[in-house]
Amino acid sequence: MGDDHGWEETGYNGHSFVKTPVLDAMAASGLRFDNFYSASPVCSPTRGSIITGRHPNRYGTFAPNWSIRPEEISIAQILRTAGYATGHFGKWHLGPVKEGSPTNPGALGFDTWLSHDNFFEIDPVFSRDGNLPEQFTGESSEILIDETITFIKETSKKDKPFFAVVWFGSPHEPYSGLEQDLSLYDNLPDSLSKLKVTLTSMETGMPVERSLREVLRERFAEITAMDRAIGTLREYLAQNGMDQNTLIWYCGDNGVPPSGNYHPVFRGVKGKVYDQGVRVPGIIEWPAALDQPLNTSVNAVTSDMLPTICELTGQPLPDRPLDGISLIPILSGTMSERPEPVYFWNYITAPEIEASLEPYIDPELQSGTTPLVKIMDGKYTRSFRNFHHPEIKKTDYTGPRSILDGSYKLVIDGESEATTELFNLATDPKEQVNLVTTEPEIAQQLEQRLLQWQQSVLSSLTGADYH
């Protein structure tokens, strides 16, 4: 998974400049999702959805630096029980990766991990299996793939199947690239130099204003480096006769951030429930099952990963509410439309903090150790939070939220409070024509389904699923 990698930032989706030959090849030979979504328009929640198959608001992973809960059942735990070796490499962001953390990758089912609490750049710092952080020299995507290949080699010696989760730090800001990749983007339009964006300074860790042309040159270089690293993994698998029956699933964790939002294809930006915030690249490559190229317009979301993998490996689903569905019928050609809606919800977190709720995890165990460039709360590391939420209040239902059912998408409080918008993405992919007054029955039906779903989510948030 790429970090902040938006839907349009691939060659196969027609970007004017970005070079992604490996992802393009995967999209051309495998299953290409034209409507693939991250469960959230920001990172930690989306990562939780992949691990659990559940919307992150069910367990209080509301926003970046909000941890998962230890009682969640993870896809790594399920596959480890099924006999798979499990490894995590890269950005974790669901709690500290240090030893003793009840939400580190090991606690969530990974046999081994080389991971970071948050994001990272060239010459990254990682913790291996919870030990003290150590610095690695080189381009971060390349480092992660090298570590993944080592993990696969060691697993192969034991004659075990493997499950590897690789969460890149690219192309999250602040951007940096190798000269070989930067040079590919020397000819970006001069007109971009007149535009300014704010992002983190690599030198100070504080906000700085820079030319969009310089910023995009570095951002696109990171995407190309990440693409090349994925190619290295594919080449290794092919050279060792493992490519046919290894499934590779690539996606982004949310849409493009303001610092990289050049000529947006859709409405919004990272952090918004409109499509530019949540539509991301989605590709499955699995030659043994996909001998012919396939592309689908069926709506799919990161929460679908756990149910899909469970069906592939013959494992039962966790006995609790899930928000994802198995996508195997797409592979078999029997699903032309998603049977269940996709939901998005930016929960309002301020009341959780201000209410002095009981911390779900000892704050000391929520303190991270792996440093990064960006200063937050006066430090270069991250602390996480999660709270007990024993009672449901009327105000808990607020915040930007959306339901996507087929081509219809209802958005409530998207740009401002007390707004309701209905779009038909088939005819209006940029979400510009509000159909609430012309198709009120559809709007009302979707709003009712959204409310019912919120009730289920809030029940989970109280901890009801753990009893």
N, C-alpha and C positions, 0 to 999 in steps of 0.2 A: 504494500500500500504506500502510495505517495502521500506526502504531507502538504496539504493545501494545493493539490493538483486538480485543477478544474477540468470540466468536460471538454472544453474546446482546445485545451493545450496539448493536442496531439496532432501529428500529421494526418492520421486517418480521419479525424474529424474536421480537417480542412483549415488548420491554423496557417496563417500567412507566413510565419517565420519558424516556429518550433520544429526541430528535427527529432523525430522519435522512430527511427527505422525498425527497431525491435518490436515496440508495441504495435506499429503498423503491420508488421509481419504476423504477429499473433492475432490481430483483429482480422486479417485477411484469411487466415487458415483455421481459426477456432470459432468460438461463439462470441459475437460482438453484441453487447447490450447497448442499444441506442438510448434507452431510458433507464439508466442505472443511477441510484440515489444513495447518498450517505444518510444514515438515520438522523443525523443532526448537521446543522450548518457549521459546527465547530468540532474540534478534534477529540477530546477525552470521551464525550458521549458516544461518538461514532465508534470508537475503539471498544467501548463497552458493549455496543450492539453486536459487534462481530464475535466477541468472546462468549456472549450469553444468548444471542438470538432474541433478545428482549430490548424494548425501548429503554434507554438509559434512565429516564425519569422514574422507572419502576424501582430503582435501587439508589437513587440520589446522586447519580453522576450527571449533574445538571449542566456543567460547564467545564472549561479547561481548569485543571487542578482540583477537581472534585473527584474523589476516589470511588472505586467500585466498593461493594460490600463483600466481606469474606464468605457469606453464605451463598453467594451466587454459584451456580453450576456452570463450569466453563467447557468450551469445546475441547480444550487441551486435556482436562480431566477425563472427559468422555473417551477421547481417542487413546489416552494412556491406558485406561481400563481395557480398551479393545486391543492392546498390544503394540501400539505405535510408540516410537521414540518421539519426544516432543521438544522443540526448541524455539525460543523467541530471540529475535535479533533486531535491535534498533530502538525506536521510540516506544515507550510503554504508556506512560501518562495516565495510568489508572491507579496510581499510588506509588510510593517510593519503591525502587528496585533493590534496596539494601536488604541485607540479611536481617531477619526478625520482623520485617514488615508483613502483616497478614494479608496484604494485597499485592505482594511482589509476584513476578511471573511464576516462581516456584510454588507459591501458595495457591496459585490458580491453575496448577497442573503441568507446568513446563519442567522437564527434567533438567534442562540447562538453559542459560540465558546470558547474552551479552547485550545489555540494555541500558537505556538512559531514562531518567524520570520524565524528561520533556524533549526538546529538540536540540539539534547539534549541527555543526558545520564541518569544514575541512579540519583535519587533525582532531577528531572528536575524543571525548572522554566517555568511557563506558564502565559499568560494573559487571564483572563476570560472576555469575551465580551468587550475587549479593555481596561480594567482597568489596574492599575499598576501591574507589574509582581509579582507573588508570588511563593514561592518554595513548592514543594510537595515531600513527603518522600516515597521512594519506587522505584520499577522497573518501568521504564517509560511505557512500553507496557501494563503492568497490570493497571497502573493508567489510561491510555487512555481508555481501555476497561471498567473499572469501571465507568468512566464518561459517556461513550457511553450508558451503561446499564441504568444509572440514567436518561439520556435523553429519552431513549425509554420508561421507566416506566412513566415518566411525560407526554410524548406524548400519551401513551395508556390511561391515565386517561381522556384525552380530546377526546378520540375516533378519533384520527387523524392518518393517515399513516405517516411514518417517512422516512427521507433520511439522513443518517449519513455518513460522510466522515471521515475515520480514517487513518491518515497518520503517521505511526510510525517513531520514531527516529532511530530505529534499522534496519539493523546492521551497520549504518554509523560510521566511526571512529571518535574519539578515542574510543576503545572498552572497555567495562566493563561488568561484569556479576555477577549474584548471585552464591554463592558457589555450590548450588545444580545443577546449569547448567554447571558451570566450571568443576565440577568433572566428568561430562559425557565425557569430552575430555582430561582426564589426560593421555590417552594412545596414543596420536598422535605420529607419528614416530620421533625418536630422530634425524633423519637426517635433520629434519626441523630446528633444533636448529642452524645448520651451516649457514642457509640462513638469511639474514638481510633485513628488509624493513623499510622504513621511513614513519612515521605517526605523528599525533599530540600527544604531551605528556599530560597526564591527570593532571600532576603536574604544568607544566609551560605554557601550551598552545602553545608552540613552537615545531618545528619539532624535532623528536628524532629517533634514529635508534634502532630497537629492533629485537629480534629473531622472525622469522616467526612462530615458534612453539608456542610461548607465545601469539603472536598476533592472530593466528587462533583459539587458545583455547578460547580466549575472544570473537572473532567474532562469532564463532559457538554457543557459549553460548547465545549471544544476539539473534541469529536466533531462537534458541530453546525456549527462553523466549517469543519472539514474537508469535511463533507458539502456545504456551500454552495459551497466552492471547486470541488469536482467538478462541481457544477451549472453553474458559470461556464464550465468547459471544454466541457460538453455543449452549452450554449447557443451558444458560439462555433462549434463544429463544425456545429450545425444551421443557424445563420445564414449559414454559408459553404458549404453544400451538401456537407459532408464527413462528416456524421453516419452516413449509411447504410452506408458502407464503411470506417468506422473502428471497430476492435474496442477496447473498453475493458474491462480486466480488473481488478477490485478484490479485494483480500483484506487480512487482517491478517498481521503477522509472528509473532505468538504470542498466547497467551491473556492474560487479565486479570491484572495484578499485584496483590499484596496490598493496595496502597493504594486500589485501585478495585474490589475484589472484593465487590460488593454482591449478596447473594442469588445465589450462583453456581448455574448451571443444572447443571453437571457436577461431577465430582470433581477436586480439585487446584487449581492456581494456576499462573501463569507460572513456568516453570522445572521443572515436573513433566511426566512423560510421560503422565499421565492426561489425559482429554479437555479439562478446563478449561485445561490448559496449552498444548494444541496445536490445538483446534478453533477455527476463525476464520471470519468472513464470507467468502463467495466468490461473486462475480457476474461474468458475462460479458454485455456488451451489444454487439450487432452486428446491427443491423436488416437488413442485406443477407442475412444467413444465418439469422437468427432472426426470421421474420415472425410467429411465434406464441410466446407465453410458454412457458417450459419450466423445470421444476424436476426435479432428479435426486437420488436417494439414493446414487448410486455414490460410493464413497470416492475423493477426489481430493486432491492434495497440491501444494505449491508447486514441487516438483521436476518436475511435469508441464508447467510453462509452456514450457520450452525445447523438448521434443519436440513439443508441440502447435503452437507457432509455427513450428518447422522444417517440419512437414507443411503448414501453411497456406501457407507461402511457397515450398514446393518445394525446400527445402534439405536436404542429407544430414545425418544425425546425426553428431556427433563419434565417432571410432573409438576408443572407450574405454567402460568400464562406466558405464551410466546407471542412475539409480534412478527416474526419471520415465517416464511413458508418454504417448503422444498421446491427448488427450481428444476428438479430432474425431469418433470414433464416438458420443459422447454427443450432439454437435450433430446428427448424422445419424440419431439414434434407434436405433442398432444395438448400443449397449452398455448392458446393464441391470445388469451386475455387473463390478467391476474384475477383470481377469485376473491381476494380480500384487498381492502384499501391499504395504502401506505400513509402513515401518520407522522407529522412533525410537530414538535412543541418546544419552544424556548421558555422553559420554566423561569419565573421571576425569583431570583435567588436572594435578594436583599432581605426579605422577611425571615428567611431561614437563619441568616446570620444575626439579624437584629433581635430575634426572639430568644436568643440565648438557649437554644435547644441543646440537648445532651449530645456531645460528640459521639459518633458511632464507634470511633476508634481512638485510642489514646493519642493525643496530639503529638507526643514525642515519636510515636511510630509512624506518624504522617509527615514527618520532616524528611525531605529529600537530601541527597548527598552529591548527585552528579551536577557539576557546574555547567552553565551555558552562558552565552554572550549577553543576553538581555537581563537587565536589572529589574527586579520586581520586589516590592516591599523592602527595598534597601539591601537586597542580597542577590547573589548569582545562582542560587539554588531555589528549588520550589518546595513549598509545603502544600499538603493536600487537606481536604476537609470532606466530611460527610456527617449528617446528623440523623438522630432518631426523629421520626415524624409520626407520633402516636395517634394524632387526630386529624381528620380531614376538615378543612375550613372552606367556606365559600370562596375566599380569596385565592385558594390554592389552584383554582381553575384558570387563572388569568395568564397572560403572556402571549406572544405571537405563536399561532398554532395553525395547522393546516391538515387537510385530508385530501389525498389524491386517489380517485376512484376511476379507473379507465382514463379517459382524456379530461375528465372534469376535476378541477382543483379548487377547493374552497379555502380561502385564507382569512383568518380572523385576527384583527389587531396587528396586521403585518407591518405597516409603516407607522401607524399611530393607533392609539386606543379607540375603541368604539367604531371600528371599521370592519365591514364584511365584504369580501370580494369573491366572485366566482368567475373562473376562467375555463375555457375549453382549449386545452393545450394543443389539440389537433389542428385547430384553425388559428390559434393565438399563442404560439410558444413563448412570446415575450411578455405574456400576462399583462396586457394593456387594456383589454376590453372587459369591463366588469359587467357580468350577466345577471347580477343579483335581481335586478328589477324585471328583466325579460324572461328569466327562467327561475322564478321564486320557488317552485316546488322542488327542483333539484337542490337548490341552496338549502332549503329547509331540511330535506332528507339528509344531506351530508352533514349539516350542523348537528342534527340529532345523533348521527352515528359517531361524530367526533366527540360529543359530550359523553356518550356511553363508553367510548374507549377511554376517555379521561378518568371516568369513575373507576374503571378497572385498573388503570395505572396508579391512581392514588391509593387504592386498596393495597396494591403491591408495595407502595412506598411506606405504608404503615408497618410493613414486615409480615403481613398476613400470609404471604407465600411460603414463609419459612417454618410454619407451624405444622 
